[in-house]
């Protein structure tokens, strides 16, 4: 590859890195939701895969069955995290065109 071609490739990679950084910053503002128990437990996460909110309907709180509540919270959290991961990958692939991770090109989440 000639020098001009390599320079152009490096510029493209740098531009992609900048675009990825912008997407990563924006993922913190993206909201996804996971629910369990027919919506009795709701978990909100952001696109950066951070849990932001957990809501539990008081009707689901049974001191005699704490394990059920734990299972519902776990299910809702897992659903929210899967949604956040999928949304992050979708947003990243818009920038990368579905390219795999390239050594030296920082693409967390891939």
C-alpha positions in Angstrom: 0.0 0.0 0.0 1.4 3.4 -0.9 2.0 6.1 1.6 -1.1 8.2 0.5 -3.4 5.2 0.9 -2.1 4.4 4.3 -2.5 8.0 5.4 -6.1 8.0 4.2 -6.8 4.8 6.0 -5.4 6.2 9.2 -7.5 9.3 8.8 -10.6 7.2 8.3 -9.7 5.1 11.4 -9.2 8.3 13.4 -12.6 9.7 12.2 -14.3 6.4 13.1 -12.7 6.6 16.6 -14.0 10.1 17.1 -17.5 9.0 16.0 -17.4 6.0 18.3 -16.5 8.3 21.2 -19.5 10.5 20.4 -21.8 7.5 20.3 -20.4 6.2 23.6 -21.1 9.6 25.2 -24.7 9.6 23.8 -25.3 6.0 25.1 -25.5 7.4 28.6 -28.6 9.3 27.6 -30.3 6.4 26.0 -32.9 4.6 28.2 -34.1 1.0 28.0 -36.4 -0.9 30.3 -36.7 -4.4 31.7 -39.8 -5.6 33.4 -40.9 -8.8 35.3 -44.0 -10.0 37.0 -46.3 -8.4 34.5 -44.7 -5.0 35.0 -44.7 -5.2 38.8 -40.9 -4.8 38.8 -39.4 -2.3 36.4 -35.7 -1.6 35.8 -34.4 1.3 33.7 -30.9 1.2 32.4 -28.9 3.5 30.0 -27.1 2.5 26.9 -23.8 2.5 28.8 -25.3 -0.5 30.7 -25.7 1.2 34.0 -28.9 0.7 36.1 -30.5 4.0 36.7 -33.8 3.1 38.4 -35.7 0.2 40.0 -39.4 0.4 40.7 -41.2 -2.3 42.7 -45.0 -2.3 43.0 -45.8 -2.7 46.7 -48.3 -5.5 45.9 -45.4 -7.8 44.9 -43.7 -7.4 48.3 -44.4 -10.4 50.4 -42.3 -10.9 53.5 -43.1 -14.6 53.4 -41.7 -14.9 49.8 -38.6 -12.8 49.5 -37.2 -15.2 47.0 -39.9 -14.4 44.5 -39.2 -10.7 44.7 -35.4 -11.4 44.3 -36.2 -13.5 41.2 -38.4 -10.7 39.7 -35.7 -8.1 40.3 -33.0 -10.3 38.8 -35.2 -11.0 35.7 -36.0 -7.3 35.2 -32.3 -6.3 35.6 -31.1 -9.0 33.2 -33.8 -7.9 30.6 -32.8 -4.3 30.9 -29.1 -5.1 30.6 -29.7 -7.2 27.5 -31.7 -4.4 25.9 -28.9 -1.9 26.8 -26.3 -4.1 25.3 -28.3 -4.7 22.1 -29.0 -1.0 21.7 -25.3 -0.1 22.3 -24.2 -2.6 19.7 -26.8 -1.3 17.3 -25.6 2.3 17.7 -21.9 1.3 17.4 -22.5 -0.7 14.3 -24.0 2.4 12.7 -20.5 3.9 13.0 -18.4 0.8 12.3 -20.6 -0.7 9.6 -20.5 -3.9 11.5 -16.7 -4.1 11.5 -15.2 -6.4 14.2 -13.0 -4.9 16.9 -9.6 -3.8 15.5 -6.6 -3.8 17.8 -5.6 -0.2 18.7 -9.1 1.1 17.9 -11.0 1.5 21.2 -14.5 0.0 20.9 -15.7 -1.0 24.3 -18.7 -3.3 24.3 -17.5 -5.3 21.3 
